[in-house]
Every structure is written in C-alpha cells, then in structure tokens.
Amino acid sequence: MKFNTLLIAFFFSLLNISVYAQMKGKLTYKLTSNDEKMGRREMDKVVFFTDKGSVEFNVDKRAEDLNQDNDESKGYLVFKNKKTDFIYKNFAKKSLYFRGLVGKTGYLTADTLLNFKWKITKEKSKIANYNCVKATTKFRGRNYVAWYTEDIALQNGPWKFCGLPGLIIKVADDQNMFSYQLTGIDLKAKFDPKTVAIPSVYANDKAITYKEYMILYKKKLEAFAKLSKVTTSGKDGSYGTVSITLPAEMEKF
C-alpha cells in the first residue's frame, strides 16, 4: 500500500514537471502608479514566456494592428526597434536584462533574478478567481506585498518580480505607489519562442552592470538638481528658476 502511494505521488510529480516544461504563453498586467507630483497613471504590460524565460514590453495598441501570421509578438518587436522599454528574464542563468533610462539615453543593463528574499505567510485570498497566498519582501528601498497562486506553476510575475512557487497575480508596495494586477493569461498564445530574448535591436550594445547604471542615474539626478537652482532671465527683465519634475521610481537610488 505504501509502495502504491509513493508510486502515485511520483507519477503526479512527473506530470507536474511535464506540464511546467511545456508552459508557453502570454500574460497581461496593468501597472498603476500614484505619484503626488505626476498624479495617477496606468500602463498595460505584456509578458511572453516559455519554460526558459520571459520578456516584457509596454503594450502599444498600434502593435495589435501589426499582428501578422498569428504571431502575437510581432507588432511589439516592430516598435522595439526604437529601443523602448523591455525586461528579459533568463530562468536558467538567473539573469535579467532591461533598458535602463538615464535622461533620454537608454542603456542595456544587466541585473539578476536572485534579488528577492520572499517571506511566505499563511494568509490566503481569492483574487481574480485564483486561490492566492500572500508573500512579502523588501527590494531596493520599498516593501512589497505579493499575492501568488500555485494553480499556475510559473515562478514569475510582472517587472522584475519572480521566485515565488507560483504565478504572481497581484503585487504592490506598502505605500500603494506602484501596483501590478494580472488582467489576462493566454496559454495558447501563438508567438515565436525566439521572441523571449533580448530584443535584436540591442545586438550591438554592450551591457552595463546595475551598479554602473545606478552611478549614471545618480549623476543625472545631481545634474537635474543643479539645473533646478539656475536662475533665468526673460526678455522683459523678469527672473525665474528652472523647475524639473521627475516621476518616482520603483527602485530608490
């Protein structure tokens, strides 16, 4: 009897591994940011994933019009030629690459998937028809609460979030400045798996480390701060100061 029980458990473990290995699809999330200076903003994100990794783009409605050959990723890749935002995760190498923006200049930036130290709680909730478990973490200056489901065996989520034993359905910081909510999942989405990579437009770019990116970003912030103190004079003899307002960042520098 004990042998049969172990055999059944082993069978289902193999089945779960098989299902996970075959996972391929598309996720959509809505990012909501509440910034006192910039106001409330919303942006849709699309994540194409396989068992090897995932790539996230901002949703551009024009991309849907460029959808060809039932490949749902093509439209987004067309607009990626402009070197706009993306986040690529390589599950096997535990690496992450993204477009780090400093002023108006974008840099191919290397990061890691090993940043998150999650604390899984016993609290549970039903979110978007999924049975979810609450987890918390602190990441680069912010405290986050995430709700994930083991109903979907994908240890991934929006933005840089990952590492929980299931798909992240919802995640937000404790100040509610940034929140992501899953709005759609399509396990039958048609796209070339080669899409899940660093966009080819970055092929000739040399990646900088996250530390190097942080140094560049801080220098730009210092330059903006100095510029904000500059006094200007108008043709009519009036005086004023330059005012520069920057949106809050998820990662505090």
N, C-alpha and C positions, 0 to 999 in steps of 0.2 A: 504493500500500500504506500509506504514511504517512498519507494522507488518510483512508483507511478506518479506520485505528487511532484517529485523532483523532475521527472521527465516532462510533465505538462508545463511546469514553470520554465524549464529550459526551452521548450518549444515556443512559448509566448515571448520569451526574451529574444529569441532569434527572429520572431515575427516582427517585434517592435524595432529591432535593428534594421531589418529589411525595409520596413515602411519608412524609417527615418532616412535610410540611404537613398531611397527613391524620391525623396521630397524635392519638389521644384515648384516654384510658383511666384505669385506677386502679392505683396502686402501694400495697403494704403493707410497712411496715418494723417491725422490733422494736428498740426502744431499750432498751439495758441500761446501767444506771448503777451504779457501785461506789463508794460513799461510806463512808469509815471511820466517820462519825458516824451516817449514816442506814441503812447496810447496802446490800445488793444489791436493786435494784428493776428491774422490767421494765414496759414500756408499749408497746402497739401503736399505730402511726400509720397513717393512710390518706391518700393523696395523689391527688386528682383532677386530671388535667392535660389540656390541649389544646395546640395549637401556639402559643397566645398566652400561656399562663401555667399556674400550678398553685396549688392551695390544700390545705393540710394540716390535718387535725384529729386529736385523740386518738380512738382507737377506743373507742366506748361500745357494749357488747353490746346495750344496750336499743335502740340505733339500728337494729339489724338487724330488730327486731320492728316497727319503724315504717316499714319499706320498703314503698312504695306505687307502683303504676303502673310497676313495674320500674325506677324511678329510684333508683339505689343511694345517692344523696347526700341524699335527703330526710330520713332519720332523723337524720343528723348535723346538718343545719341546724335541726331542731326543738330540739335541745339547745344549739345555738349561740345561741339566744335568751337564754341565761343569761350571754352574753359570756364563754364559756370560751375556751381557747387555740385559736389558728389561726395559720397562716403563709401569706400570699398573695404570690406572685411574679408580676410583670408582665414578661415577657421583652422586649417591645418597648421599654418605658421603662426597663428595667434597675432597676426599683424593687421594694421588698419592704415589706410591712406585717405587723405581728404584734401580739399582745396582750402588752404589757409589764406584768408584775405587780410592784407595789410594795406590800408588805404584803398587804392584802386588796383593794386597788384596782387595777383593770386599766386600762391606757391604750392607745389606738390609737397605735401607734408606727411611724414611717416610717424605713426603712433603705434600703440599696442592694444590688444584686447584684454590684457591682464591687469587693467587699472581698477576694476570693480571688485570690492570686497563686500559681498551681499550678506545681510543678516535676514534669514528667512523666519518669519513669525508664524504663529498658529492661527492668525486671523484670516478668515475666508470671506469671499463675497461673490455674488453673481454679477458679472459685468458683460454686457453685450451677449448674453446667453452662454457665456463661458464660466465654468467654475474656476475661480481665481484665488490665488494665495498672495498675501501681502509680503513684500520684502523691502528692506531699507538699505541705503548706502550713502556714503559721503564721497563726493567726487569733485575735485578741483574747486573747492570753495562753496559748494552747495550741497544741501541734504536732500535726498530724493526718496520718494515712496513709489514703489512699482507694484503693479498687480499682474501676475503672470498665470498662465494656465498650462497644466500638464496634459490637457486634452490635445494639444498640438506639440509634438515632440521636436520643436525647433528652438534651440537655445539662442534666440536672437530677439531683436527689437528695433525700435527707431534710433536714429542718430548713432551714437557710439555705444549705446546700451547693449549688453549681452551678458552671457554667463549664468543665467538662471535656468533651472531644469524645466523650461517650457517657454512658450512664446509670450513676450510682454504685450499685454493688452492695453495697459494704461500706465503712464509714469509722469510724475510731476515733482517739482521741487517744493519744499515745505512753505515757501513764500507764495506759491502759485504764480510765479513769474513766467515759468515755462511748463507747458504740459503737452503730452502726446496722447492721442486716443486712436486706437485701431478703428478704421472705418470700413475696411474691406479686406478679404483674403480670397485669393483665387488659386487653388491648387492645380487648375487645368490651364492656366495662362500659357500661351504659346510665345516663346521667345528663344533666341539662340543662347545656349548656356555660356557661350564665349562673351556674352554681354556682361556677365558677372566678373568684372576685372576693372583695372584702372582704365578709364577711357583712353582710346588710342591717341587722342589729341595731345596727351601728356607724354607720349612715347620718347620725345627728345628732352624732356625735363629731368633734371637731377633732383631727387627728393632731398629735402632738408629734414632734420630731426625736429621733434616737437619742441625741444629746448631752444633750437635755433630760431624756430618760428616765434616762440614766446619772446625772445630777445628783440627780434624785429618789430613785433607788435608793441612792446613796451616803448621802444624808441619812437614809434609813430605816435603813441599816446602822448609822450612828452613833447613832441613837436606840435601836436594839436593844442596842448595846454599852453605852450608859449605863444602860439598864434592867437589864442583867445584873449591874451593880455595885450595884444598890439592895439595901439590907438590909431585910428584912421581919421583923415580929414576930408570933408567933402568940398566940392567946388564953391559951395555957398559959405564956406568957412566954418561949417558945423563939425563937431567931433563925435566920435563914437568908437566902440570896441567891437572886434570880430567875435561873434558867438558861434561856437561849433557844438552841435548836439549829436552824440553818438548813441546808438541803441545799446541796451545792456547785452552782455554776452553770457552764454550759458556757463562758460569757463571763466572764472575770475582770475585776473592776472595780478 
